[in-house]
Amino acid sequence: MNEKFFDLKKEKQDRMINAALKVFAMNGYRHASTDDIVAEAGISKGLLFHYFQNKLGLYSFLFDYSVRFMLLELSACGGKDGDDFFELWRRMEGAKFLVLKNYPYMQEFIDSTRYEDVKEALYATETKKGALEDLREEILSHADLSRFRPEVDVELIKIMLDHTVRGILNKSFREGTFHPNMMQAEINSYLQMLKKITYLS
């Protein structure tokens, strides 16, 4: 990537980033078209390739940028021993939705990289693949799990929440109804419900 990309006005940077995030998230690496990206961003293909050598270079930059951005926001969630599990999860989702207000397709793009089957795309994401998951687990390690009922499998709760959040995000993008604040409120309602069901009274 040409470092001069960051000399562009922030609005233009974000327009290019958001266009690429959307096209890659919706189509995957194999079927993503740079023609679609430049059309979405309202720029010329020459300008795109001035800053990014090719499609793979753009994809690599996007993944690195997305992971760094998400890590920065998530790291602010903190966490101290004895914290409530669902409160920690709520804070992590809150951090994510702060990101999505500026980059709506960023989480969808990150999730889509899990299912890539193109070798060069896999290599481009290999070094930072587990960084977000590692940080999330570190934050959740502070939760007081003694509040859960003995029969509750916390790992299954994590999987359930992951699927729920991804499902809500995916559905909103496919239907064109994405609204961060409403989605965050919906996810918080699921967290409250699960807390009532799974915690000791």
Secondary structure, DSSP 8 states (H G I E B T S, - for coil): --GGGGGS-HHHHHHHHHHHHHHHHHHHHHH--HHHHHHHHT--HHHHHHHSSSHHHHHHHHHHHHHHHHHHHHHTT---TTB-HHHHHHHHHHHHHHHHHH-TTHHHHHHHGGG---HHHHHHHGGGTTHHHHHHHHHHTTB-GGGB-TT--HHHHHHHHHHHHHHHHHHHHHHT---HHHHHHHHHHHHHHHHHHHB--
